[in-house]
C-alpha cells in the first residue's frame, strides 16, 4: 500500500505539536508489533486523539489506519487526506462495509486504530464499549493493544472551546500488552475484560500525570475535577 500522503501529514502534525509546546510521554511502544495486523483500542477524550496516538506509534515504524466517522471523510479538506492515509470510513447506518474494510486491512497486516467508546467521553471516564474492536480481533485473528491517552482534552475536546495557545501541556499515551481473543470466545465477556484493562491503565496514567486534576474542567469528578459526571 503506497503511502504518499501520510509522510507529509506527519511533518505538518509534528510542526503543530512543536507550536503548541506539548510535552509527550509515550510508554509501552515495545508492545506494538513491528509486523502484522493489530488493533489499537483507544479511550477517547479529545479531537486530537487520532493524531497524537498516531504520532506515538511512529517509533515502532507503523502507520495507524484509523476508523473514523464518515462526516470527516465528507469534509472538503480532511476527506482527501483521510483517504490518502488509508483511514477507514465508518458509516454508522451501514456498519458492515466499514467492518469488512477493517477486516481486510487487518488481514493484510495493517494496524487499525479504534475508539471503542464510539464518541468522545465528556466525563473523561471510560464509557461502555461497543463490540466492534473485539469482533474484528476475533475475525482477523490479530491482537488488541489496549491504548490510553490522557491530557489531550486540555487542548480541544467536546463542549469546551479549543485552546491552541502555546502552553506546555503534558500529554501521555500508554500502549498495554497485547490481548488475544479468539473465535468462540464470549464477545460480551471479552468486551468487559477489555474495558477493565483500559480502566486500570487509565488510572495508572492519571496517577503519574504531573499536573494536579483538582478543580480542573479537563479532569473527572473522581479526581476532584469539574467535568460533567459520567452518564453510565
Backbone as numpy.savetxt, mean C-alpha at the origin, in Angstrom:
# Nx Ny Nz CAx CAy CAz Cx Cy Cz
8.12 -7.45 -20.02 7.27 -6.25 -20.02 8.16 -5.00 -20.02
8.07 -4.22 -21.08 8.91 -3.03 -21.20 8.45 -1.96 -20.22
9.42 -1.33 -19.58 9.11 -0.28 -18.60 9.76 1.02 -19.04
9.09 1.72 -19.93 9.61 2.99 -20.43 9.11 4.16 -19.60
7.98 4.00 -18.93 7.37 5.10 -18.18 7.80 5.10 -16.72
7.93 3.91 -16.12 8.23 3.82 -14.69 9.51 4.57 -14.29
10.65 4.39 -14.99 11.89 5.06 -14.55 11.79 6.58 -14.46
11.26 7.28 -15.48 11.17 8.74 -15.34 10.18 9.17 -14.26
9.13 8.39 -14.04 8.19 8.71 -12.97 8.89 8.60 -11.62
9.74 7.59 -11.47 10.49 7.43 -10.22 11.37 8.65 -9.96
12.02 9.14 -11.00 12.86 10.33 -10.86 12.02 11.51 -10.37
10.84 11.69 -10.96 9.96 12.79 -10.56 9.49 12.63 -9.12
9.14 11.40 -8.75 8.66 11.13 -7.39 9.76 11.39 -6.37
10.97 10.95 -6.66 12.08 11.17 -5.74 12.38 12.66 -5.59
12.18 13.40 -6.66 12.34 14.86 -6.59 11.30 15.46 -5.65
10.07 14.94 -5.73 9.01 15.41 -4.83 9.36 15.10 -3.39
9.84 13.89 -3.12 10.21 13.53 -1.73 11.31 14.46 -1.21
12.26 14.78 -2.07 13.34 15.68 -1.66 12.79 17.06 -1.34
11.86 17.55 -2.18 11.26 18.85 -1.94 10.49 18.87 -0.62
9.73 17.81 -0.35 8.94 17.76 0.87 9.80 17.55 2.11
11.00 17.02 1.92 11.88 16.79 3.06 11.49 15.59 3.89
10.76 14.65 3.31 10.33 13.48 4.07 11.52 12.66 4.55
11.42 12.19 5.78 12.48 11.33 6.35 11.96 9.90 6.38
12.45 9.09 5.46 11.95 7.74 5.31 12.67 6.75 6.22
11.90 5.81 6.73 12.45 4.67 7.47 11.84 3.42 6.86
12.61 2.73 6.00 12.13 1.54 5.33 12.73 0.30 6.02
11.87 -0.62 6.42 12.30 -1.82 7.12 11.76 -3.07 6.43
12.52 -4.16 6.49 12.07 -5.45 5.99 12.18 -5.63 4.49
12.99 -4.82 3.86 13.15 -4.92 2.40 13.61 -6.31 1.97
14.31 -7.01 2.85 14.79 -8.36 2.52 13.65 -9.36 2.36
12.46 -8.99 2.81 11.31 -9.89 2.69 10.64 -9.82 1.32
11.04 -8.88 0.49 10.51 -8.77 -0.87 11.29 -9.72 -1.77
10.62 -10.67 -2.42 11.35 -11.60 -3.28 11.98 -10.88 -4.46
13.18 -11.31 -4.80 13.90 -10.69 -5.92 13.38 -11.17 -7.27
12.74 -12.30 -7.26 12.17 -12.85 -8.48 10.82 -13.48 -8.16
9.96 -13.54 -9.18 8.70 -14.21 -9.01 7.60 -13.32 -8.46
6.39 -13.80 -8.58 5.23 -13.04 -8.17 5.04 -12.96 -6.67
4.44 -11.89 -6.21 4.11 -11.72 -4.80 3.10 -10.59 -4.69
2.39 -10.55 -3.57 1.42 -9.50 -3.30 1.86 -8.70 -2.09
1.89 -7.39 -2.23 2.07 -6.51 -1.09 0.68 -6.12 -0.61
0.30 -6.56 0.59 -1.00 -6.20 1.18 -0.74 -5.05 2.15
-1.22 -3.85 1.81 -0.79 -2.61 2.46 -1.97 -1.94 3.16
-1.73 -1.43 4.38 -2.75 -0.59 5.00 -2.82 0.74 4.24
-3.90 1.48 4.42 -4.12 2.65 3.56 -4.49 3.86 4.40
-3.56 4.84 4.48 -3.80 6.02 5.30 -3.69 7.34 4.53
-3.20 7.28 3.28 -3.04 8.54 2.55 -3.07 8.34 1.05
-3.15 9.46 0.34 -3.13 9.41 -1.12 -1.73 9.14 -1.67
-0.72 9.26 -0.86 0.64 9.02 -1.30 1.14 7.60 -1.03
0.28 6.73 -0.50 0.72 5.39 -0.12 1.25 4.59 -1.31
0.63 4.78 -2.49 1.11 4.09 -3.68 2.59 4.44 -3.93
2.82 5.74 -4.06 4.16 6.19 -4.45 5.21 5.88 -3.39
4.83 6.00 -2.12 5.82 5.76 -1.06 6.16 4.28 -0.95
5.15 3.42 -1.01 5.42 1.98 -0.95 6.22 1.54 -2.16
5.90 2.08 -3.32 6.67 1.76 -4.51 8.12 2.18 -4.38
8.35 3.34 -3.78 9.72 3.82 -3.53 10.45 2.88 -2.57
9.75 2.43 -1.54 10.37 1.55 -0.54 10.77 0.20 -1.12
10.10 -0.22 -2.20 10.40 -1.52 -2.81 11.56 -1.45 -3.81
11.99 -0.27 -4.18 13.03 -0.13 -5.20 14.35 -0.78 -4.84
14.81 -0.71 -3.56 16.08 -1.37 -3.25 16.08 -2.88 -3.52
14.88 -3.48 -3.57 14.78 -4.91 -3.88 14.85 -5.15 -5.38
14.93 -4.07 -6.14 15.01 -4.20 -7.59 13.69 -4.56 -8.24
12.58 -4.20 -7.58 11.26 -4.56 -8.10 10.39 -3.33 -8.31
9.64 -3.36 -9.39 8.59 -2.39 -9.62 7.28 -3.00 -9.13
6.49 -2.23 -8.42 5.20 -2.70 -7.92 4.10 -2.23 -8.87
3.25 -3.18 -9.27 2.08 -2.86 -10.10 0.88 -2.77 -9.16
0.36 -1.59 -8.99 -0.72 -1.38 -8.02 -2.09 -1.58 -8.67
-3.01 -2.13 -7.87 -4.41 -2.17 -8.26 -5.05 -0.87 -7.77
-5.64 -0.12 -8.70 -6.16 1.21 -8.36 -7.50 1.41 -9.05
-8.36 2.22 -8.42 -9.71 2.43 -8.95 -9.67 3.10 -10.32
-10.67 2.80 -11.11 -10.70 3.23 -12.51 -10.71 4.75 -12.65
-11.21 5.47 -11.62 -11.26 6.92 -11.71 -9.88 7.52 -11.93
-8.86 6.88 -11.36 -7.49 7.37 -11.56 -7.07 7.18 -13.01
-7.45 6.04 -13.59 -7.11 5.75 -14.98 -7.87 6.66 -15.94
-9.02 7.16 -15.50 -9.81 8.06 -16.35 -9.29 9.50 -16.36
-8.40 9.79 -15.41 -7.83 11.13 -15.35 -6.90 11.38 -16.54
-7.02 12.56 -17.16 -6.26 12.84 -18.38 -4.75 12.83 -18.16
-4.32 13.22 -16.95 -2.88 13.23 -16.66 -2.41 11.91 -16.09
-3.12 11.45 -15.04 -2.68 10.24 -14.34 -2.91 8.97 -15.15
-4.00 8.94 -15.94 -4.35 7.74 -16.67 -3.24 7.18 -17.55
-2.66 7.98 -18.45 -1.57 7.47 -19.30 -0.37 6.99 -18.49
-0.09 7.67 -17.38 1.04 7.25 -16.54 0.74 5.90 -15.88
-0.49 5.75 -15.37 -0.86 4.49 -14.73 -0.77 3.33 -15.71
-1.28 3.54 -16.91 -1.21 2.48 -17.92 0.22 2.22 -18.35
1.01 3.28 -18.46 2.40 3.12 -18.86 3.23 2.36 -17.83
2.84 2.46 -16.56 3.54 1.73 -15.51 2.93 0.36 -15.25
1.94 0.01 -16.06 1.29 -1.31 -16.02 0.60 -1.58 -14.69
0.04 -0.52 -14.11 -0.82 -0.73 -12.94 -2.15 -1.32 -13.43
-2.96 -1.79 -12.51 -4.15 -2.55 -12.88 -5.41 -1.77 -12.54
-6.22 -1.55 -13.52 -7.46 -0.80 -13.41 -8.53 -1.62 -12.70
-9.07 -1.09 -11.62 -10.10 -1.80 -10.86 -11.45 -1.11 -11.05
-12.35 -1.81 -11.72 -13.72 -1.35 -11.88 -14.56 -2.10 -10.85
-15.03 -1.40 -9.83 -15.72 -2.07 -8.74 -17.06 -2.67 -9.18
-17.56 -2.22 -10.34 -18.80 -2.80 -10.86 -18.54 -4.03 -11.71
-17.27 -4.25 -12.05 -16.89 -5.42 -12.85 -15.53 -5.91 -12.37
-15.50 -6.40 -11.14 -14.24 -6.77 -10.52 -13.56 -7.97 -11.12
-14.30 -8.80 -11.85 -13.70 -10.03 -12.39 -12.58 -9.73 -13.37
-12.73 -8.68 -14.18 -11.71 -8.35 -15.17 -10.39 -7.95 -14.50
-10.47 -7.14 -13.44 -9.25 -6.72 -12.74 -8.63 -7.91 -11.99
-9.48 -8.80 -11.47 -8.97 -9.99 -10.78 -8.17 -10.85 -11.76
-8.71 -11.06 -12.95 -8.03 -11.86 -13.97 -6.72 -11.19 -14.38
-6.75 -9.86 -14.56 -5.53 -9.14 -14.95 -4.45 -9.27 -13.88
-4.85 -9.16 -12.62 -3.88 -9.29 -11.52 -3.35 -10.71 -11.43
-4.22 -11.68 -11.62 -3.81 -13.08 -11.57 -2.78 -13.37 -12.67
-3.04 -12.83 -13.85 -2.11 -13.03 -14.97 -0.75 -12.39 -14.67
-0.79 -11.18 -14.09 0.47 -10.49 -13.77 1.27 -11.25 -12.72
0.58 -11.75 -11.70 1.26 -12.52 -10.64 1.91 -13.78 -11.21
1.19 -14.47 -12.07 1.72 -15.71 -12.64 2.89 -15.45 -13.58
2.97 -14.22 -14.10 4.10 -13.87 -14.97 5.29 -13.34 -14.16
5.13 -13.30 -12.82 6.26 -12.93 -11.97 6.26 -11.52 -11.46
5.15 -10.79 -11.58 5.09 -9.40 -11.12 4.74 -9.32 -9.64
5.10 -8.19 -9.03 4.66 -7.87 -7.67 3.47 -6.94 -7.77
2.37 -7.32 -7.12 1.15 -6.54 -7.16 0.93 -5.88 -5.79
0.62 -4.60 -5.81 0.31 -3.88 -4.57 -1.19 -3.74 -4.41
-1.70 -4.17 -3.25 -3.14 -4.13 -2.98 -3.39 -3.46 -1.64
-4.42 -2.64 -1.58 -4.88 -2.06 -0.33 -6.15 -2.81 0.07
-6.03 -3.86 0.86 -7.18 -4.74 1.11 -8.31 -4.10 1.90
-8.08 -2.92 2.51 -9.17 -2.21 3.17 -10.11 -1.58 2.14
-9.63 -1.43 0.92 -10.44 -0.87 -0.16 -10.32 0.63 -0.32
-10.38 1.36 0.77 -10.28 2.82 0.74 -9.41 3.30 1.91
-9.07 4.58 1.88 -8.29 5.16 2.97 -9.07 5.06 4.28
-8.39 4.66 5.33 -9.00 4.61 6.65 -8.90 5.99 7.29
-10.03 6.66 7.46 -10.00 8.00 8.03 -9.70 7.99 9.53
-9.84 6.85 10.17 -9.49 6.73 11.59 -8.01 6.38 11.76
-7.37 5.98 10.65 -5.98 5.54 10.61 -5.77 4.21 11.35
-6.86 3.55 11.68 -6.80 2.18 12.17 -7.06 1.26 10.98
-6.76 -0.02 11.12 -6.98 -0.95 10.03 -8.43 -1.42 10.06
-9.13 -1.17 8.96 -10.53 -1.55 8.85 -10.64 -3.04 8.52
-11.87 -3.49 8.34 -12.08 -4.85 7.87 -11.50 -5.00 6.47
-10.94 -6.17 6.17 -10.31 -6.38 4.87 -11.26 -7.04 3.89
-11.09 -6.71 2.62 -11.76 -7.43 1.56 -10.91 -8.66 1.21
-11.51 -9.65 0.61 -10.84 -10.95 0.44 -9.99 -11.05 -0.83
-9.94 -9.98 -1.64 -9.25 -10.07 -2.92 -7.80 -10.48 -2.83
-7.05 -9.93 -1.88 -5.62 -10.25 -1.77 -5.42 -11.73 -1.46
-6.20 -12.24 -0.53 -6.08 -13.65 -0.15 -6.46 -14.56 -1.31
-7.56 -14.23 -2.00 -8.01 -15.05 -3.12 -6.99 -15.03 -4.26
-6.39 -13.88 -4.52 -5.36 -13.80 -5.55 -4.14 -14.63 -5.19
-3.71 -14.54 -3.93 -2.55 -15.31 -3.49 -2.80 -16.80 -3.65
-3.99 -17.23 -3.27 -4.33 -18.65 -3.40 -4.39 -19.07 -4.87
-5.00 -18.22 -5.70 -5.16 -18.55 -7.11 -3.86 -18.58 -7.88
-2.95 -17.66 -7.54 -1.68 -17.56 -8.27 -0.57 -18.39 -7.64
-0.79 -18.85 -6.40 0.25 -19.60 -5.71 1.45 -18.75 -5.35
1.19 -17.51 -4.91 2.27 -16.59 -4.55 2.12 -16.15 -3.10
3.19 -15.70 -2.47 3.10 -15.24 -1.08 2.53 -13.84 -0.97
1.99 -13.55 0.20 1.59 -12.19 0.55 2.64 -11.60 1.47
3.08 -10.39 1.16 4.00 -9.65 2.02 3.18 -8.60 2.76
2.86 -8.81 4.04 2.11 -7.79 4.77 2.95 -6.52 4.89
2.35 -5.39 4.56 3.10 -4.13 4.48 2.35 -3.04 5.22
3.09 -2.30 6.03 2.49 -1.23 6.83 3.19 0.09 6.54
2.39 1.13 6.32 2.92 2.48 6.12 2.34 3.39 7.19
3.18 4.31 7.66 2.73 5.23 8.71 3.44 6.57 8.58
2.68 7.64 8.72 3.24 9.00 8.63 2.86 9.71 7.36
2.52 8.95 6.31 2.15 9.58 5.03 0.87 10.39 5.15
0.01 10.03 6.11 -1.25 10.76 6.29 -1.03 12.20 6.74
0.15 12.50 7.21 0.46 13.87 7.64 0.62 14.81 6.46
0.84 14.24 5.28 1.04 15.05 4.08 -0.28 15.26 3.33
-1.00 14.14 3.09 -2.23 14.26 2.31 -3.11 13.05 2.54
-4.25 13.27 3.16 -5.18 12.18 3.44 -6.61 12.63 3.22
-7.52 11.72 3.28 -8.93 12.00 3.01 -9.52 12.90 4.09
-10.23 13.94 3.66 -10.93 14.81 4.59 -10.08 15.87 5.26
-8.80 15.94 4.89 -7.89 16.92 5.49 -7.14 17.64 4.36
-7.01 18.95 4.47 -6.30 19.71 3.45 -4.86 19.23 3.35
-4.42 19.00 2.13 -3.06 18.49 1.95 -2.03 19.52 2.40
-0.90 19.00 2.89 0.18 19.84 3.39 1.43 19.56 2.56
1.64 20.35 1.52 2.79 20.14 0.64 3.91 21.13 0.94
3.84 21.73 2.14 4.95 22.58 2.56 6.12 21.71 2.97
7.30 22.26 2.87 8.49 21.49 3.21 8.59 21.34 4.72
8.30 20.13 5.18 8.46 19.78 6.59 9.03 18.38 6.66
9.92 18.15 7.58 10.60 16.86 7.63 9.78 15.83 8.40
8.69 15.39 7.78 7.86 14.37 8.39 8.58 13.02 8.37
8.55 12.28 9.48 9.01 10.89 9.41 7.92 10.04 8.75
8.31 9.18 7.83 7.39 8.25 7.18 8.01 6.86 7.22
7.27 5.92 7.77 7.78 4.55 7.94 7.05 3.58 7.02
7.81 2.64 6.46 7.24 1.52 5.71 7.92 0.25 6.20
7.12 -0.74 6.56 7.66 -2.00 7.05 7.09 -3.16 6.25
7.98 -3.98 5.69 7.58 -5.18 4.95 7.74 -6.39 5.87
6.65 -7.10 6.10 6.70 -8.26 6.98 7.16 -9.52 6.27
7.29 -10.59 7.04 7.69 -11.87 6.46 6.58 -12.42 5.57
6.96 -13.09 4.47 5.96 -13.62 3.54 5.02 -14.62 4.21
3.75 -14.55 3.81 2.73 -15.49 4.28 2.24 -16.28 3.08
2.07 -17.58 3.27 1.58 -18.42 2.18 0.21 -18.98 2.52
-0.75 -18.68 1.68 -2.08 -19.28 1.76 -2.27 -20.11 0.50
-2.81 -21.28 0.63 -2.95 -22.18 -0.52 -4.41 -22.48 -0.79
-4.66 -22.94 -2.01 -6.03 -23.31 -2.39 -6.57 -24.34 -1.40
-7.79 -24.14 -0.98 -8.39 -25.05 -0.01 -8.40 -24.49 1.39
-7.53 -23.47 1.64 -7.56 -22.81 2.95 -8.87 -22.03 3.09
-9.31 -21.86 4.33 -10.51 -21.09 4.59 -10.22 -19.60 4.31
-10.93 -19.02 3.37 -10.67 -17.63 2.96 -10.92 -16.66 4.10
-12.02 -16.84 4.82 -12.35 -15.94 5.92 -11.30 -16.01 7.03
-10.84 -17.22 7.32 -9.81 -17.39 8.36 -8.49 -16.76 7.92
-8.15 -16.93 6.64 -6.91 -16.34 6.12 -6.98 -14.83 6.16
-8.15 -14.28 5.80 -8.35 -12.83 5.83 -8.20 -12.29 7.25
-8.78 -12.99 8.22 -8.68 -12.59 9.62 -7.23 -12.67 10.10
-6.53 -13.70 9.66 -5.12 -13.86 10.02 -4.29 -12.70 9.47
-4.53 -12.35 8.21 -3.79 -11.25 7.58 -4.05 -9.94 8.32
-5.28 -9.70 8.69 -5.61 -8.46 9.40 -4.89 -8.40 10.76
-4.84 -9.51 11.46 -4.16 -9.52 12.76 -2.67 -9.25 12.60
-2.09 -9.78 11.55 -0.66 -9.53 11.29 -0.43 -8.06 10.98
-1.29 -7.47 10.15 -1.17 -6.05 9.83 -1.35 -5.18 11.07
-2.29 -5.55 11.92 -2.51 -4.81 13.17 -1.26 -4.84 14.04
-0.70 -6.02 14.20 0.50 -6.15 15.03 1.64 -5.32 14.47
1.83 -5.40 13.16 2.90 -4.62 12.52 2.66 -3.12 12.67
1.41 -2.68 12.49 1.11 -1.26 12.61 1.42 -0.75 14.01
1.03 -1.50 15.03 1.29 -1.08 16.40 2.79 -1.00 16.68
3.55 -1.94 16.11 5.00 -1.91 16.30 5.62 -0.68 15.65
5.16 -0.36 14.43 5.67 0.82 13.73 5.30 2.09 14.49
4.09 2.15 15.00 3.63 3.33 15.74 4.43 3.51 17.03
4.76 2.42 17.70 5.55 2.50 18.94 6.94 3.07 18.69
7.49 2.80 17.51 8.83 3.27 17.18 8.83 4.64 16.51
7.67 5.13 16.16 7.58 6.40 15.44 8.14 7.53 16.30
9.02 8.36 15.76 9.72 9.33 16.59 8.90 10.51 17.09
7.80 10.85 16.43 7.00 12.01 16.83 5.81 11.57 17.69
5.41 12.43 18.61 4.28 12.13 19.50 2.96 12.15 18.73
2.08 11.21 19.07 0.76 11.16 18.46 -0.28 11.98 19.23
0.03 12.34 20.43 -0.96 12.95 21.33 -1.45 14.29 20.78
-2.78 14.41 20.68 -3.39 15.66 20.23 -3.30 15.95 18.76
-2.81 14.98 17.97 -2.59 15.21 16.54 -3.77 14.73 15.71
-4.17 15.52 14.72 -5.27 15.14 13.84 -4.93 13.91 13.01
-3.64 13.68 12.76 -3.22 12.55 11.93 -3.03 11.26 12.74
-3.38 11.29 14.01 -3.19 10.12 14.88 -4.53 9.57 15.36
-4.64 8.26 15.54 -5.91 7.66 15.98 -6.19 7.96 17.45
-7.46 7.88 17.81 -7.86 8.14 19.20 -7.17 7.17 20.15
-6.88 5.97 19.70 -6.21 4.97 20.55 -4.86 5.47 21.06
-4.23 6.35 20.30 -2.91 6.87 20.67 -2.99 8.31 21.19
-4.21 8.77 21.49 -4.37 10.13 22.00 -4.54 11.17 20.93
-4.73 10.72 19.68 -4.92 11.65 18.59 -6.37 12.07 18.46
-6.64 12.92 17.48 -8.00 13.47 17.33 -8.63 13.08 15.99
-8.12 12.04 15.36 -8.74 11.54 14.12 -10.14 10.99 14.45
-11.01 10.89 13.45 -12.33 10.30 13.68 -12.23 8.89 14.27
-13.18 8.53 15.11 -13.19 7.20 15.70 -13.46 6.15 14.61
-12.93 4.95 14.78 -13.19 3.87 13.80 -14.68 3.59 13.66
-15.07 3.25 12.44 -16.48 2.94 12.20 -16.78 1.47 12.44
-15.72 0.66 12.52 -15.92 -0.76 12.79 -14.86 -1.28 13.71
